[in-house]
Amino acid sequence: MIESEDQMAESVDDLNMLQRAQLVWSLLRDDRISVWLRRVGPMAILAYVISPIDLIPDLILGVGQVDDVGVAAVGMILLLRLITRYAPEAVVAEHVARIAGKPWQPTDGTRAHDNETIETTGRVHRR
């Protein structure tokens, strides 16, 4: 169980790069995270990658494309830091625990999915 923001930061820092990418992906898909966190960051990264204005022009073969990959990687790292800082701690802790394969129990004493029923179609219904 993760109890404080410092412990949560240590847990995120303990993840390897593949797990961090998995964390970003799962947090971007979680409806409990603010829309501006889930939409603005990825849109800014995408806008730079498809933009004709680059740090290094794409006409220089190889180097021009590498700069796009580098900016996208740095953007994903910044996005992870923003999401873990401004998203609800319990949501981030739940995702970190799931990715790390550790048991997770909310600090408010409730179980994670008390009022949910999952159908075989993948939809979640609240009671």
Rosetta constraint file for C-alpha pairs under 8 A:
AtomPair CA 1 CA 103 HARMONIC 7.36 0.50
AtomPair CA 1 CA 104 HARMONIC 5.52 0.50
AtomPair CA 1 CA 105 HARMONIC 5.79 0.50
AtomPair CA 1 CA 106 HARMONIC 7.37 0.50
AtomPair CA 1 CA 107 HARMONIC 7.64 0.50
AtomPair CA 2 CA 7 HARMONIC 6.09 0.50
AtomPair CA 2 CA 8 HARMONIC 6.07 0.50
AtomPair CA 2 CA 93 HARMONIC 6.40 0.50
AtomPair CA 2 CA 104 HARMONIC 7.97 0.50
AtomPair CA 3 CA 7 HARMONIC 6.69 0.50
AtomPair CA 3 CA 8 HARMONIC 7.57 0.50
AtomPair CA 3 CA 107 HARMONIC 7.08 0.50
AtomPair CA 4 CA 8 HARMONIC 6.30 0.50
AtomPair CA 5 CA 9 HARMONIC 6.10 0.50
AtomPair CA 5 CA 89 HARMONIC 7.08 0.50
AtomPair CA 6 CA 10 HARMONIC 6.26 0.50
AtomPair CA 7 CA 11 HARMONIC 6.20 0.50
AtomPair CA 8 CA 12 HARMONIC 6.26 0.50
AtomPair CA 8 CA 89 HARMONIC 7.73 0.50
AtomPair CA 8 CA 92 HARMONIC 7.95 0.50
AtomPair CA 8 CA 93 HARMONIC 6.35 0.50
AtomPair CA 9 CA 13 HARMONIC 6.04 0.50
AtomPair CA 10 CA 14 HARMONIC 6.09 0.50
AtomPair CA 11 CA 15 HARMONIC 6.75 0.50
AtomPair CA 11 CA 96 HARMONIC 7.05 0.50
AtomPair CA 12 CA 20 HARMONIC 7.43 0.50
AtomPair CA 12 CA 96 HARMONIC 6.66 0.50
AtomPair CA 15 CA 19 HARMONIC 5.60 0.50
AtomPair CA 15 CA 20 HARMONIC 6.00 0.50
AtomPair CA 15 CA 100 HARMONIC 7.30 0.50
AtomPair CA 16 CA 20 HARMONIC 6.15 0.50
AtomPair CA 17 CA 21 HARMONIC 6.21 0.50
AtomPair CA 18 CA 22 HARMONIC 6.21 0.50
AtomPair CA 19 CA 23 HARMONIC 6.05 0.50
AtomPair CA 19 CA 99 HARMONIC 6.61 0.50
AtomPair CA 19 CA 100 HARMONIC 7.77 0.50
AtomPair CA 20 CA 24 HARMONIC 6.23 0.50
AtomPair CA 20 CA 80 HARMONIC 7.72 0.50
AtomPair CA 21 CA 25 HARMONIC 6.20 0.50
AtomPair CA 22 CA 26 HARMONIC 6.12 0.50
AtomPair CA 22 CA 99 HARMONIC 7.55 0.50
AtomPair CA 23 CA 27 HARMONIC 6.02 0.50
AtomPair CA 23 CA 80 HARMONIC 7.98 0.50
AtomPair CA 23 CA 95 HARMONIC 6.63 0.50
AtomPair CA 23 CA 96 HARMONIC 6.78 0.50
AtomPair CA 23 CA 99 HARMONIC 7.16 0.50
AtomPair CA 24 CA 28 HARMONIC 6.02 0.50
AtomPair CA 24 CA 76 HARMONIC 7.86 0.50
AtomPair CA 24 CA 79 HARMONIC 7.70 0.50
AtomPair CA 24 CA 80 HARMONIC 5.81 0.50
AtomPair CA 24 CA 83 HARMONIC 7.93 0.50
AtomPair CA 25 CA 29 HARMONIC 6.44 0.50
AtomPair CA 26 CA 30 HARMONIC 6.32 0.50
AtomPair CA 26 CA 95 HARMONIC 7.27 0.50
AtomPair CA 27 CA 33 HARMONIC 7.05 0.50
AtomPair CA 27 CA 38 HARMONIC 7.75 0.50
AtomPair CA 27 CA 83 HARMONIC 7.65 0.50
AtomPair CA 27 CA 92 HARMONIC 7.42 0.50
AtomPair CA 27 CA 95 HARMONIC 7.42 0.50
AtomPair CA 28 CA 33 HARMONIC 7.48 0.50
AtomPair CA 28 CA 37 HARMONIC 7.81 0.50
AtomPair CA 28 CA 38 HARMONIC 4.96 0.50
AtomPair CA 28 CA 39 HARMONIC 7.96 0.50
AtomPair CA 29 CA 38 HARMONIC 7.55 0.50
AtomPair CA 31 CA 35 HARMONIC 7.94 0.50
AtomPair CA 32 CA 91 HARMONIC 7.45 0.50
AtomPair CA 33 CA 37 HARMONIC 6.97 0.50
AtomPair CA 33 CA 38 HARMONIC 6.90 0.50
AtomPair CA 33 CA 87 HARMONIC 5.81 0.50
AtomPair CA 33 CA 88 HARMONIC 7.28 0.50
AtomPair CA 34 CA 38 HARMONIC 6.46 0.50
AtomPair CA 34 CA 87 HARMONIC 7.16 0.50
AtomPair CA 35 CA 39 HARMONIC 5.93 0.50
AtomPair CA 36 CA 40 HARMONIC 5.36 0.50
AtomPair CA 36 CA 41 HARMONIC 7.82 0.50
AtomPair CA 37 CA 41 HARMONIC 6.40 0.50
AtomPair CA 37 CA 82 HARMONIC 7.63 0.50
AtomPair CA 37 CA 83 HARMONIC 6.34 0.50
AtomPair CA 38 CA 42 HARMONIC 7.22 0.50
AtomPair CA 39 CA 43 HARMONIC 6.07 0.50
AtomPair CA 40 CA 44 HARMONIC 6.07 0.50
AtomPair CA 41 CA 45 HARMONIC 6.40 0.50
AtomPair CA 41 CA 75 HARMONIC 7.74 0.50
AtomPair CA 41 CA 79 HARMONIC 6.11 0.50
AtomPair CA 42 CA 46 HARMONIC 6.11 0.50
AtomPair CA 42 CA 79 HARMONIC 7.84 0.50
AtomPair CA 43 CA 47 HARMONIC 5.91 0.50
AtomPair CA 44 CA 48 HARMONIC 6.35 0.50
AtomPair CA 45 CA 49 HARMONIC 6.36 0.50
AtomPair CA 45 CA 71 HARMONIC 7.69 0.50
AtomPair CA 45 CA 72 HARMONIC 5.92 0.50
AtomPair CA 45 CA 75 HARMONIC 6.13 0.50
AtomPair CA 45 CA 76 HARMONIC 7.99 0.50
AtomPair CA 46 CA 50 HARMONIC 6.21 0.50
AtomPair CA 46 CA 72 HARMONIC 7.95 0.50
AtomPair CA 47 CA 51 HARMONIC 5.69 0.50
AtomPair CA 48 CA 53 HARMONIC 7.67 0.50
AtomPair CA 48 CA 54 HARMONIC 7.46 0.50
AtomPair CA 48 CA 68 HARMONIC 7.77 0.50
AtomPair CA 49 CA 68 HARMONIC 5.69 0.50
AtomPair CA 49 CA 72 HARMONIC 7.30 0.50
AtomPair CA 53 CA 57 HARMONIC 7.53 0.50
AtomPair CA 54 CA 58 HARMONIC 7.44 0.50
AtomPair CA 54 CA 68 HARMONIC 7.84 0.50
AtomPair CA 55 CA 67 HARMONIC 7.21 0.50
AtomPair CA 56 CA 60 HARMONIC 7.71 0.50
AtomPair CA 56 CA 63 HARMONIC 7.29 0.50
AtomPair CA 56 CA 64 HARMONIC 5.24 0.50
AtomPair CA 56 CA 67 HARMONIC 6.55 0.50
AtomPair CA 57 CA 64 HARMONIC 5.30 0.50
AtomPair CA 58 CA 62 HARMONIC 7.99 0.50
AtomPair CA 58 CA 63 HARMONIC 7.48 0.50
AtomPair CA 58 CA 64 HARMONIC 4.04 0.50
AtomPair CA 58 CA 65 HARMONIC 5.98 0.50
AtomPair CA 59 CA 64 HARMONIC 6.62 0.50
AtomPair CA 60 CA 64 HARMONIC 5.39 0.50
AtomPair CA 61 CA 65 HARMONIC 7.12 0.50
AtomPair CA 62 CA 66 HARMONIC 6.18 0.50
AtomPair CA 63 CA 67 HARMONIC 6.33 0.50
AtomPair CA 64 CA 68 HARMONIC 6.88 0.50
AtomPair CA 65 CA 69 HARMONIC 6.52 0.50
AtomPair CA 66 CA 70 HARMONIC 6.12 0.50
AtomPair CA 67 CA 71 HARMONIC 6.12 0.50
AtomPair CA 68 CA 72 HARMONIC 6.12 0.50
AtomPair CA 69 CA 73 HARMONIC 6.12 0.50
AtomPair CA 70 CA 74 HARMONIC 6.18 0.50
AtomPair CA 71 CA 75 HARMONIC 5.92 0.50
AtomPair CA 72 CA 76 HARMONIC 6.16 0.50
AtomPair CA 73 CA 77 HARMONIC 6.35 0.50
AtomPair CA 74 CA 78 HARMONIC 6.21 0.50
AtomPair CA 75 CA 79 HARMONIC 5.95 0.50
AtomPair CA 76 CA 80 HARMONIC 6.10 0.50
AtomPair CA 77 CA 81 HARMONIC 6.40 0.50
AtomPair CA 78 CA 82 HARMONIC 6.14 0.50
AtomPair CA 79 CA 83 HARMONIC 6.03 0.50
AtomPair CA 80 CA 84 HARMONIC 6.05 0.50
AtomPair CA 81 CA 85 HARMONIC 6.01 0.50
AtomPair CA 82 CA 86 HARMONIC 6.03 0.50
AtomPair CA 83 CA 87 HARMONIC 5.38 0.50
AtomPair CA 84 CA 89 HARMONIC 7.54 0.50
AtomPair CA 84 CA 92 HARMONIC 6.32 0.50
AtomPair CA 87 CA 91 HARMONIC 7.22 0.50
AtomPair CA 87 CA 92 HARMONIC 6.88 0.50
AtomPair CA 88 CA 92 HARMONIC 6.54 0.50
AtomPair CA 89 CA 93 HARMONIC 5.97 0.50
AtomPair CA 90 CA 94 HARMONIC 6.03 0.50
AtomPair CA 90 CA 106 HARMONIC 6.72 0.50
AtomPair CA 90 CA 107 HARMONIC 7.74 0.50
AtomPair CA 91 CA 95 HARMONIC 6.40 0.50
AtomPair CA 92 CA 96 HARMONIC 6.08 0.50
AtomPair CA 93 CA 97 HARMONIC 6.01 0.50
AtomPair CA 93 CA 104 HARMONIC 7.84 0.50
AtomPair CA 94 CA 98 HARMONIC 6.19 0.50
AtomPair CA 94 CA 104 HARMONIC 6.16 0.50
AtomPair CA 94 CA 105 HARMONIC 7.98 0.50
AtomPair CA 94 CA 106 HARMONIC 7.84 0.50
AtomPair CA 95 CA 99 HARMONIC 6.13 0.50
AtomPair CA 96 CA 100 HARMONIC 5.97 0.50
AtomPair CA 97 CA 101 HARMONIC 5.90 0.50
AtomPair CA 97 CA 102 HARMONIC 4.92 0.50
AtomPair CA 97 CA 103 HARMONIC 6.37 0.50
AtomPair CA 97 CA 104 HARMONIC 5.85 0.50
AtomPair CA 98 CA 102 HARMONIC 6.14 0.50
AtomPair CA 98 CA 103 HARMONIC 7.27 0.50
AtomPair CA 98 CA 104 HARMONIC 7.38 0.50
AtomPair CA 105 CA 109 HARMONIC 7.45 0.50
AtomPair CA 105 CA 110 HARMONIC 7.78 0.50
AtomPair CA 105 CA 111 HARMONIC 6.63 0.50
AtomPair CA 105 CA 112 HARMONIC 7.00 0.50
AtomPair CA 106 CA 110 HARMONIC 6.24 0.50
AtomPair CA 106 CA 111 HARMONIC 6.60 0.50
AtomPair CA 106 CA 112 HARMONIC 6.64 0.50
AtomPair CA 110 CA 114 HARMONIC 7.18 0.50
AtomPair CA 115 CA 126 HARMONIC 5.72 0.50
AtomPair CA 115 CA 127 HARMONIC 5.57 0.50
AtomPair CA 116 CA 124 HARMONIC 6.30 0.50
AtomPair CA 116 CA 125 HARMONIC 5.70 0.50
AtomPair CA 116 CA 126 HARMONIC 5.01 0.50
AtomPair CA 116 CA 127 HARMONIC 6.54 0.50
AtomPair CA 117 CA 124 HARMONIC 5.85 0.50
AtomPair CA 117 CA 125 HARMONIC 5.54 0.50
AtomPair CA 117 CA 126 HARMONIC 6.88 0.50
AtomPair CA 117 CA 127 HARMONIC 7.93 0.50
AtomPair CA 118 CA 122 HARMONIC 6.30 0.50
AtomPair CA 118 CA 123 HARMONIC 6.02 0.50
AtomPair CA 118 CA 124 HARMONIC 4.90 0.50
AtomPair CA 118 CA 125 HARMONIC 6.74 0.50
AtomPair CA 119 CA 123 HARMONIC 5.73 0.50
AtomPair CA 119 CA 124 HARMONIC 6.68 0.50
